[in-house]
């Protein structure tokens, strides 16, 4: 007999002005999500961003030397990026400037 993992839920309550709720509901509808799912995902993403900004990166002295050598050396062109930057932007073409 398999046992399902019990879902642990912790309620979170917030008081928000109607304008904030309206914006959240509109965005959630555009994503096809419920308000709860939308707010939970946004809050978790924001929390992860903060943690990533403040979490120290640890490495060995040899690893640090290799990292510094890689970022201090000459840049290596990425062919796809070179090609992309050589393209004319759509708004810079003759068709865009003449409106046709």
Backbone as XML, in Angstrom:
<?xml version="1.0"?>
<chain id="A" units="angstrom">
  <residue number="1" name="UNK">
    <atom name="N" x="0.843" y="-1.162" z="0.000"/>
    <atom name="CA" x="0.000" y="0.000" z="0.000"/>
    <atom name="C" x="0.899" y="1.239" z="0.000"/>
  </residue>
  <residue number="2" name="UNK">
    <atom name="N" x="0.694" y="2.107" z="-0.999"/>
    <atom name="CA" x="1.507" y="3.327" z="-1.061"/>
    <atom name="C" x="0.818" y="4.440" z="-0.294"/>
  </residue>
  <residue number="3" name="UNK">
    <atom name="N" x="1.640" y="5.195" z="0.376"/>
    <atom name="CA" x="1.111" y="6.334" z="1.127"/>
    <atom name="C" x="1.445" y="7.605" z="0.370"/>
  </residue>
  <residue number="4" name="UNK">
    <atom name="N" x="0.487" y="8.463" z="0.223"/>
    <atom name="CA" x="0.741" y="9.750" z="-0.416"/>
    <atom name="C" x="1.446" y="10.656" z="0.576"/>
  </residue>
  <residue number="5" name="UNK">
    <atom name="N" x="2.382" y="11.437" z="0.061"/>
    <atom name="CA" x="3.058" y="12.411" z="0.918"/>
    <atom name="C" x="2.030" y="13.448" z="1.355"/>
  </residue>
  <residue number="6" name="UNK">
    <atom name="N" x="2.031" y="13.727" z="2.623"/>
    <atom name="CA" x="1.073" y="14.701" z="3.130"/>
    <atom name="C" x="1.540" y="16.102" z="2.771"/>
  </residue>
  <residue number="7" name="UNK">
    <atom name="N" x="0.633" y="16.851" z="2.219"/>
    <atom name="CA" x="0.930" y="18.213" z="1.823"/>
    <atom name="C" x="0.832" y="19.115" z="3.043"/>
  </residue>
  <residue number="8" name="UNK">
    <atom name="N" x="1.892" y="19.837" z="3.286"/>
    <atom name="CA" x="1.886" y="20.764" z="4.408"/>
    <atom name="C" x="1.615" y="22.162" z="3.866"/>
  </residue>
  <residue number="9" name="UNK">
    <atom name="N" x="0.611" y="22.768" z="4.370"/>
    <atom name="CA" x="0.261" y="24.111" z="3.926"/>
    <atom name="C" x="0.303" y="25.052" z="5.110"/>
  </residue>
  <residue number="10" name="UNK">
    <atom name="N" x="0.800" y="26.219" z="4.857"/>
    <atom name="CA" x="0.866" y="27.254" z="5.876"/>
    <atom name="C" x="0.150" y="28.476" z="5.327"/>
  </residue>
  <residue number="11" name="UNK">
    <atom name="N" x="-0.933" y="28.862" z="5.936"/>
    <atom name="CA" x="-1.675" y="30.008" z="5.421"/>
    <atom name="C" x="-0.855" y="31.296" z="5.522"/>
  </residue>
  <residue number="12" name="UNK">
    <atom name="N" x="-1.051" y="32.146" z="4.546"/>
    <atom name="CA" x="-0.401" y="33.451" z="4.516"/>
    <atom name="C" x="-1.485" y="34.458" z="4.181"/>
  </residue>
  <residue number="13" name="UNK">
    <atom name="N" x="-1.640" y="35.428" z="5.023"/>
    <atom name="CA" x="-2.699" y="36.406" z="4.828"/>
    <atom name="C" x="-2.084" y="37.782" z="4.644"/>
  </residue>
  <residue number="14" name="UNK">
    <atom name="N" x="-2.630" y="38.533" z="3.692"/>
    <atom name="CA" x="-2.152" y="39.898" z="3.438"/>
    <atom name="C" x="-3.346" y="40.818" z="3.272"/>
  </residue>
  <residue number="15" name="UNK">
    <atom name="N" x="-3.162" y="42.035" z="3.680"/>
    <atom name="CA" x="-4.164" y="43.065" z="3.439"/>
    <atom name="C" x="-3.623" y="43.940" z="2.311"/>
  </residue>
  <residue number="16" name="UNK">
    <atom name="N" x="-4.375" y="43.979" z="1.216"/>
    <atom name="CA" x="-3.939" y="44.738" z="0.052"/>
    <atom name="C" x="-5.048" y="45.684" z="-0.395"/>
  </residue>
  <residue number="17" name="UNK">
    <atom name="N" x="-4.659" y="46.834" z="-0.926"/>
    <atom name="CA" x="-5.677" y="47.737" z="-1.461"/>
    <atom name="C" x="-6.316" y="47.137" z="-2.721"/>
  </residue>
  <residue number="18" name="UNK">
    <atom name="N" x="-7.517" y="47.579" z="-3.013"/>
    <atom name="CA" x="-8.247" y="47.073" z="-4.179"/>
    <atom name="C" x="-7.449" y="47.223" z="-5.466"/>
  </residue>
  <residue number="19" name="UNK">
    <atom name="N" x="-6.691" y="48.302" z="-5.591"/>
    <atom name="CA" x="-5.915" y="48.517" z="-6.823"/>
    <atom name="C" x="-4.847" y="47.447" z="-6.999"/>
  </residue>
  <residue number="20" name="UNK">
    <atom name="N" x="-4.210" y="47.035" z="-5.906"/>
    <atom name="CA" x="-3.213" y="45.968" z="-5.995"/>
    <atom name="C" x="-3.861" y="44.646" z="-6.381"/>
  </residue>
  <residue number="21" name="UNK">
    <atom name="N" x="-4.991" y="44.351" z="-5.776"/>
    <atom name="CA" x="-5.713" y="43.110" z="-6.089"/>
    <atom name="C" x="-6.115" y="43.100" z="-7.559"/>
  </residue>
  <residue number="22" name="UNK">
    <atom name="N" x="-6.579" y="44.234" z="-8.058"/>
    <atom name="CA" x="-6.997" y="44.318" z="-9.462"/>
    <atom name="C" x="-5.826" y="44.028" z="-10.398"/>
  </residue>
  <residue number="23" name="UNK">
    <atom name="N" x="-4.663" y="44.579" z="-10.097"/>
    <atom name="CA" x="-3.485" y="44.342" z="-10.936"/>
    <atom name="C" x="-3.073" y="42.880" z="-10.878"/>
  </residue>
  <residue number="24" name="UNK">
    <atom name="N" x="-3.049" y="42.315" z="-9.675"/>
    <atom name="CA" x="-2.669" y="40.910" z="-9.507"/>
    <atom name="C" x="-3.646" y="40.007" z="-10.239"/>
  </residue>
  <residue number="25" name="UNK">
    <atom name="N" x="-4.945" y="40.269" z="-10.078"/>
    <atom name="CA" x="-5.956" y="39.438" z="-10.742"/>
    <atom name="C" x="-5.840" y="39.528" z="-12.260"/>
  </residue>
  <residue number="26" name="UNK">
    <atom name="N" x="-5.587" y="40.719" z="-12.769"/>
    <atom name="CA" x="-5.457" y="40.895" z="-14.220"/>
    <atom name="C" x="-4.255" y="40.098" z="-14.740"/>
  </residue>
  <residue number="27" name="UNK">
    <atom name="N" x="-3.129" y="40.221" z="-14.066"/>
    <atom name="CA" x="-1.927" y="39.487" z="-14.484"/>
    <atom name="C" x="-2.137" y="37.977" z="-14.361"/>
  </residue>
  <residue number="28" name="UNK">
    <atom name="N" x="-2.775" y="37.546" z="-13.284"/>
    <atom name="CA" x="-3.020" y="36.109" z="-13.088"/>
    <atom name="C" x="-3.908" y="35.570" z="-14.213"/>
  </residue>
  <residue number="29" name="UNK">
    <atom name="N" x="-4.949" y="36.322" z="-14.577"/>
    <atom name="CA" x="-5.827" y="35.897" z="-15.672"/>
    <atom name="C" x="-5.054" y="35.789" z="-16.984"/>
  </residue>
  <residue number="30" name="UNK">
    <atom name="N" x="-4.161" y="36.740" z="-17.236"/>
    <atom name="CA" x="-3.371" y="36.704" z="-18.469"/>
    <atom name="C" x="-2.485" y="35.464" z="-18.526"/>
  </residue>
  <residue number="31" name="UNK">
    <atom name="N" x="-2.059" y="34.992" z="-17.384"/>
    <atom name="CA" x="-1.222" y="33.784" z="-17.315"/>
    <atom name="C" x="-2.056" y="32.510" z="-17.159"/>
  </residue>
  <residue number="32" name="UNK">
    <atom name="N" x="-3.369" y="32.673" z="-17.005"/>
    <atom name="CA" x="-4.223" y="31.504" z="-16.817"/>
    <atom name="C" x="-4.023" y="30.854" z="-15.464"/>
  </residue>
  <residue number="33" name="UNK">
    <atom name="N" x="-3.725" y="31.648" z="-14.463"/>
    <atom name="CA" x="-3.441" y="31.144" z="-13.121"/>
    <atom name="C" x="-4.455" y="31.704" z="-12.136"/>
  </residue>
  <residue number="34" name="UNK">
    <atom name="N" x="-4.545" y="31.055" z="-10.999"/>
    <atom name="CA" x="-5.368" y="31.596" z="-9.916"/>
    <atom name="C" x="-4.560" y="32.692" z="-9.224"/>
  </residue>
  <residue number="35" name="UNK">
    <atom name="N" x="-5.244" y="33.531" z="-8.476"/>
    <atom name="CA" x="-4.560" y="34.575" z="-7.707"/>
    <atom name="C" x="-3.533" y="33.956" z="-6.761"/>
  </residue>
  <residue number="36" name="UNK">
    <atom name="N" x="-3.930" y="32.899" z="-6.074"/>
    <atom name="CA" x="-3.035" y="32.254" z="-5.116"/>
    <atom name="C" x="-1.779" y="31.728" z="-5.800"/>
  </residue>
  <residue number="37" name="UNK">
    <atom name="N" x="-1.949" y="31.001" z="-6.905"/>
    <atom name="CA" x="-0.793" y="30.464" z="-7.625"/>
    <atom name="C" x="0.111" y="31.581" z="-8.126"/>
  </residue>
  <residue number="38" name="UNK">
    <atom name="N" x="-0.500" y="32.626" z="-8.668"/>
    <atom name="CA" x="0.277" y="33.733" z="-9.210"/>
    <atom name="C" x="1.095" y="34.420" z="-8.118"/>
  </residue>
  <residue number="39" name="UNK">
    <atom name="N" x="0.448" y="34.725" z="-6.995"/>
    <atom name="CA" x="1.137" y="35.421" z="-5.900"/>
    <atom name="C" x="2.206" y="34.525" z="-5.283"/>
  </residue>
  <residue number="40" name="UNK">
    <atom name="N" x="1.899" y="33.240" z="-5.099"/>
    <atom name="CA" x="2.882" y="32.317" z="-4.532"/>
    <atom name="C" x="4.118" y="32.243" z="-5.419"/>
  </residue>
  <residue number="41" name="UNK">
    <atom name="N" x="3.918" y="32.059" z="-6.727"/>
    <atom name="CA" x="5.057" y="31.967" z="-7.638"/>
    <atom name="C" x="5.873" y="33.255" z="-7.648"/>
  </residue>
  <residue number="42" name="UNK">
    <atom name="N" x="5.198" y="34.398" z="-7.651"/>
    <atom name="CA" x="5.907" y="35.679" z="-7.658"/>
    <atom name="C" x="6.708" y="35.865" z="-6.368"/>
  </residue>
  <residue number="43" name="UNK">
    <atom name="N" x="6.119" y="35.505" z="-5.249"/>
    <atom name="CA" x="6.803" y="35.656" z="-3.963"/>
    <atom name="C" x="8.005" y="34.724" z="-3.864"/>
  </residue>
  <residue number="44" name="UNK">
    <atom name="N" x="7.848" y="33.491" z="-4.316"/>
    <atom name="CA" x="8.956" y="32.540" z="-4.265"/>
    <atom name="C" x="10.082" y="32.995" z="-5.189"/>
  </residue>
  <residue number="45" name="UNK">
    <atom name="N" x="9.741" y="33.460" z="-6.398"/>
    <atom name="CA" x="10.773" y="33.966" z="-7.317"/>
    <atom name="C" x="11.525" y="35.141" z="-6.705"/>
  </residue>
  <residue number="46" name="UNK">
    <atom name="N" x="10.794" y="36.070" z="-6.087"/>
    <atom name="CA" x="11.433" y="37.230" z="-5.454"/>
    <atom name="C" x="12.343" y="36.783" z="-4.314"/>
  </residue>
  <residue number="47" name="UNK">
    <atom name="N" x="11.907" y="35.821" z="-3.533"/>
    <atom name="CA" x="12.724" y="35.314" z="-2.427"/>
    <atom name="C" x="13.982" y="34.632" z="-2.953"/>
  </residue>
  <residue number="48" name="UNK">
    <atom name="N" x="13.847" y="33.844" z="-4.019"/>
    <atom name="CA" x="15.017" y="33.186" z="-4.609"/>
    <atom name="C" x="16.016" y="34.216" z="-5.130"/>
  </residue>
  <residue number="49" name="UNK">
    <atom name="N" x="15.521" y="35.290" z="-5.742"/>
    <atom name="CA" x="16.411" y="36.357" z="-6.234"/>
    <atom name="C" x="17.219" y="36.959" z="-5.099"/>
  </residue>
  <residue number="50" name="UNK">
    <atom name="N" x="16.561" y="37.245" z="-3.987"/>
    <atom name="CA" x="17.257" y="37.824" z="-2.832"/>
    <atom name="C" x="18.316" y="36.860" z="-2.316"/>
  </residue>
  <residue number="51" name="UNK">
    <atom name="N" x="17.949" y="35.590" z="-2.200"/>
    <atom name="CA" x="18.901" y="34.599" z="-1.706"/>
    <atom name="C" x="20.087" y="34.436" z="-2.647"/>
  </residue>
  <residue number="52" name="UNK">
    <atom name="N" x="19.839" y="34.465" z="-3.952"/>
    <atom name="CA" x="20.939" y="34.334" z="-4.913"/>
    <atom name="C" x="21.868" y="35.544" z="-4.855"/>
  </residue>
  <residue number="53" name="UNK">
    <atom name="N" x="21.312" y="36.714" z="-4.554"/>
    <atom name="CA" x="22.129" y="37.928" z="-4.462"/>
    <atom name="C" x="23.014" y="37.919" z="-3.219"/>
  </residue>
  <residue number="54" name="UNK">
    <atom name="N" x="22.601" y="37.211" z="-2.188"/>
    <atom name="CA" x="23.306" y="37.288" z="-0.912"/>
    <atom name="C" x="24.035" y="36.010" z="-0.527"/>
  </residue>
  <residue number="55" name="UNK">
    <atom name="N" x="23.904" y="34.963" z="-1.331"/>
    <atom name="CA" x="24.554" y="33.699" z="-1.012"/>
    <atom name="C" x="25.990" y="33.734" z="-1.515"/>
  </residue>
  <residue number="56" name="UNK">
    <atom name="N" x="26.949" y="33.534" z="-0.625"/>
    <atom name="CA" x="28.347" y="33.558" z="-1.080"/>
    <atom name="C" x="28.653" y="32.333" z="-1.939"/>
  </residue>
  <residue number="57" name="UNK">
    <atom name="N" x="29.544" y="32.540" z="-2.884"/>
    <atom name="CA" x="30.007" y="31.437" z="-3.729"/>
    <atom name="C" x="31.353" y="30.994" z="-3.188"/>
  </residue>
  <residue number="58" name="UNK">
    <atom name="N" x="31.449" y="29.735" z="-2.878"/>
    <atom name="CA" x="32.691" y="29.205" z="-2.315"/>
    <atom name="C" x="33.386" y="28.339" z="-3.354"/>
  </residue>
  <residue number="59" name="UNK">
    <atom name="N" x="34.720" y="28.502" z="-3.422"/>
    <atom name="CA" x="35.506" y="27.658" z="-4.316"/>
    <atom name="C" x="36.926" y="27.548" z="-3.785"/>
  </residue>
  <residue number="60" name="UNK">
    <atom name="N" x="37.595" y="26.566" z="-4.285"/>
    <atom name="CA" x="38.986" y="26.351" z="-3.865"/>
    <atom name="C" x="39.864" y="27.454" z="-4.445"/>
  </residue>
  <residue number="61" name="UNK">
    <atom name="N" x="41.085" y="27.558" z="-3.925"/>
    <atom name="CA" x="42.036" y="28.547" z="-4.445"/>
    <atom name="C" x="42.333" y="28.260" z="-5.919"/>
  </residue>
  <residue number="62" name="UNK">
    <atom name="N" x="42.448" y="26.979" z="-6.265"/>
    <atom name="CA" x="42.705" y="26.616" z="-7.658"/>
    <atom name="C" x="41.514" y="26.974" z="-8.542"/>
  </residue>
  <residue number="63" name="UNK">
    <atom name="N" x="40.315" y="26.726" z="-8.036"/>
    <atom name="CA" x="39.108" y="27.083" z="-8.781"/>
    <atom name="C" x="39.008" y="28.586" z="-8.999"/>
  </residue>
  <residue number="64" name="UNK">
    <atom name="N" x="39.361" y="29.353" z="-7.959"/>
    <atom name="CA" x="39.327" y="30.814" z="-8.080"/>
    <atom name="C" x="40.352" y="31.293" z="-9.107"/>
  </residue>
  <residue number="65" name="UNK">
    <atom name="N" x="41.535" y="30.708" z="-9.084"/>
    <atom name="CA" x="42.561" y="31.084" z="-10.065"/>
    <atom name="C" x="42.086" y="30.789" z="-11.487"/>
  </residue>
  <residue number="66" name="UNK">
    <atom name="N" x="41.446" y="29.644" z="-11.682"/>
    <atom name="CA" x="40.926" y="29.283" z="-13.004"/>
    <atom name="C" x="39.822" y="30.244" z="-13.426"/>
  </residue>
  <residue number="67" name="UNK">
    <atom name="N" x="38.948" y="30.601" z="-12.488"/>
    <atom name="CA" x="37.872" y="31.553" z="-12.771"/>
    <atom name="C" x="38.450" y="32.907" z="-13.185"/>
  </residue>
  <residue number="68" name="UNK">
    <atom name="N" x="39.423" y="33.406" z="-12.414"/>
    <atom name="CA" x="40.023" y="34.705" z="-12.713"/>
    <atom name="C" x="40.740" y="34.682" z="-14.063"/>
  </residue>
  <residue number="69" name="UNK">
    <atom name="N" x="41.380" y="33.586" z="-14.383"/>
    <atom name="CA" x="42.050" y="33.474" z="-15.684"/>
    <atom name="C" x="41.031" y="33.524" z="-16.812"/>
  </residue>
  <residue number="70" name="UNK">
    <atom name="N" x="39.890" y="32.870" z="-16.615"/>
    <atom name="CA" x="38.855" y="32.850" z="-17.647"/>
    <atom name="C" x="38.251" y="34.225" z="-17.870"/>
  </residue>
  <residue number="71" name="UNK">
    <atom name="N" x="37.968" y="34.961" z="-16.798"/>
    <atom name="CA" x="37.329" y="36.267" z="-16.962"/>
    <atom name="C" x="38.327" y="37.372" z="-17.276"/>
  </residue>
  <residue number="72" name="UNK">
    <atom name="N" x="39.608" y="37.136" z="-17.022"/>
    <atom name="CA" x="40.623" y="38.153" z="-17.289"/>
    <atom name="C" x="41.219" y="38.012" z="-18.682"/>
  </residue>
  <residue number="73" name="UNK">
    <atom name="N" x="41.026" y="36.882" z="-19.312"/>
    <atom name="CA" x="41.599" y="36.639" z="-20.629"/>
    <atom name="C" x="40.843" y="37.382" z="-21.714"/>
  </residue>
  <residue number="74" name="UNK">
    <atom name="N" x="41.355" y="37.284" z="-22.931"/>
    <atom name="CA" x="40.683" y="37.966" z="-24.043"/>
    <atom name="C" x="39.312" y="37.349" z="-24.308"/>
  </residue>
  <residue number="75" name="UNK">
    <atom name="N" x="38.407" y="38.200" z="-24.744"/>
    <atom name="CA" x="37.057" y="37.733" z="-25.058"/>
    <atom name="C" x="37.101" y="36.869" z="-26.314"/>
  </residue>
  <residue number="76" name="UNK">
    <atom name="N" x="36.270" y="35.857" z="-26.337"/>
    <atom name="CA" x="36.154" y="34.998" z="-27.502"/>
    <atom name="C" x="34.822" y="35.290" z="-28.171"/>
  </residue>
  <residue number="77" name="UNK">
    <atom name="N" x="34.852" y="35.690" z="-29.429"/>
    <atom name="CA" x="33.579" y="36.006" z="-30.094"/>
    <atom name="C" x="32.694" y="34.773" z="-30.221"/>
  </residue>
  <residue number="78" name="UNK">
    <atom name="N" x="31.417" y="34.991" z="-30.046"/>
    <atom name="CA" x="30.419" y="33.935" z="-30.255"/>
    <atom name="C" x="29.807" y="34.206" z="-31.627"/>
  </residue>
  <residue number="79" name="UNK">
    <atom name="N" x="30.009" y="33.309" z="-32.587"/>
    <atom name="CA" x="29.567" y="33.582" z="-33.961"/>
    <atom name="C" x="28.099" y="33.998" z="-34.078"/>
  </residue>
  <residue number="80" name="UNK">
    <atom name="N" x="27.228" y="33.359" z="-33.298"/>
    <atom name="CA" x="25.808" y="33.701" z="-33.367"/>
    <atom name="C" x="25.554" y="35.135" z="-32.904"/>
  </residue>
  <residue number="81" name="UNK">
    <atom name="N" x="26.283" y="35.566" z="-31.881"/>
    <atom name="CA" x="26.113" y="36.939" z="-31.382"/>
    <atom name="C" x="26.670" y="37.944" z="-32.384"/>
  </residue>
  <residue number="82" name="UNK">
    <atom name="N" x="27.803" y="37.620" z="-33.010"/>
    <atom name="CA" x="28.383" y="38.510" z="-34.023"/>
    <atom name="C" x="27.388" y="38.704" z="-35.156"/>
  </residue>
  <residue number="83" name="UNK">
    <atom name="N" x="26.789" y="37.612" z="-35.630"/>
    <atom name="CA" x="25.813" y="37.686" z="-36.718"/>
    <atom name="C" x="24.594" y="38.493" z="-36.305"/>
  </residue>
  <residue number="84" name="UNK">
    <atom name="N" x="24.133" y="38.288" z="-35.084"/>
    <atom name="CA" x="22.967" y="39.009" z="-34.595"/>
    <atom name="C" x="23.204" y="40.522" z="-34.590"/>
  </residue>
  <residue number="85" name="UNK">
    <atom name="N" x="24.369" y="40.939" z="-34.130"/>
    <atom name="CA" x="24.653" y="42.375" z="-34.046"/>
    <atom name="C" x="24.939" y="42.996" z="-35.409"/>
  </residue>
  <residue number="86" name="UNK">
    <atom name="N" x="25.194" y="42.183" z="-36.409"/>
    <atom name="CA" x="25.393" y="42.710" z="-37.756"/>
    <atom name="C" x="24.074" y="42.923" z="-38.494"/>
  </residue>
  <residue number="87" name="UNK">
    <atom name="N" x="23.002" y="42.300" z="-38.012"/>
    <atom name="CA" x="21.688" y="42.452" z="-38.660"/>
    <atom name="C" x="21.166" y="43.873" z="-38.486"/>
  </residue>
  <residue number="88" name="UNK">
    <atom name="N" x="20.423" y="44.308" z="-39.477"/>
    <atom name="CA" x="19.754" y="45.603" z="-39.382"/>
    <atom name="C" x="18.485" y="45.395" z="-38.573"/>
  </residue>
  <residue number="89" name="UNK">
    <atom name="N" x="18.254" y="46.272" z="-37.608"/>
    <atom name="CA" x="17.048" y="46.163" z="-36.780"/>
    <atom name="C" x="15.828" y="46.449" z="-37.646"/>
  </residue>
  <residue number="90" name="UNK">
    <atom name="N" x="14.704" y="45.797" z="-37.367"/>
    <atom name="CA" x="13.499" y="46.002" z="-38.189"/>
    <atom name="C" x="13.090" y="47.469" z="-38.282"/>
  </residue>
  <residue number="91" name="UNK">
    <atom name="N" x="13.285" y="48.239" z="-37.235"/>
    <atom name="CA" x="12.878" y="49.640" z="-37.261"/>
    <atom name="C" x="13.883" y="50.526" z="-38.012"/>
  </residue>
  <residue number="92" name="UNK">
    <atom name="N" x="15.002" y="49.934" z="-38.417"/>
    <atom name="CA" x="16.002" y="50.695" z="-39.166"/>
    <atom name="C" x="15.941" y="50.432" z="-40.667"/>
  </residue>
  <residue number="93" name="UNK">
    <atom name="N" x="15.006" y="49.612" z="-41.099"/>
    <atom name="CA" x="14.906" y="49.283" z="-42.529"/>
    <atom name="C" x="14.117" y="50.360" z="-43.244"/>
  </residue>
  <residue number="94" name="UNK">
    <atom name="N" x="14.227" y="50.399" z="-44.575"/>
    <atom name="CA" x="13.495" y="51.373" z="-45.392"/>
    <atom name="C" x="11.981" y="51.163" z="-45.259"/>
  </residue>
  <residue number="95" name="UNK">
    <atom name="N" x="11.556" y="49.895" z="-45.175"/>
    <atom name="CA" x="10.122" y="49.600" z="-45.074"/>
    <atom name="C" x="9.532" y="50.200" z="-43.806"/>
  </residue>
  <residue number="96" name="UNK">
    <atom name="N" x="10.277" y="50.174" z="-42.724"/>
    <atom name="CA" x="9.772" y="50.717" z="-41.465"/>
    <atom name="C" x="9.693" y="52.235" z="-41.530"/>
  </residue>
  <residue number="97" name="UNK">
    <atom name="N" x="10.629" y="52.881" z="-42.200"/>
    <atom name="CA" x="10.628" y="54.340" z="-42.232"/>
    <atom name="C" x="9.599" y="54.908" z="-43.193"/>
  </residue>
  <residue number="98" name="UNK">
    <atom name="N" x="9.206" y="54.126" z="-44.225"/>
    <atom name="CA" x="8.216" y="54.610" z="-45.184"/>
    <atom name="C" x="6.803" y="54.200" z="-44.804"/>
  </residue>
  <residue number="99" name="UNK">
    <atom name="N" x="6.691" y="53.314" z="-43.819"/>
    <atom name="CA" x="5.368" y="52.883" z="-43.369"/>
    <atom name="C" x="4.754" y="51.835" z="-44.238"/>
  </residue>
  <residue number="100" name="UNK">
    <atom name="N" x="5.515" y="51.229" z="-45.172"/>
    <atom name="CA" x="4.951" y="50.194" z="-46.026"/>
    <atom name="C" x="5.333" y="48.814" z="-45.608"/>
  </residue>
</chain>
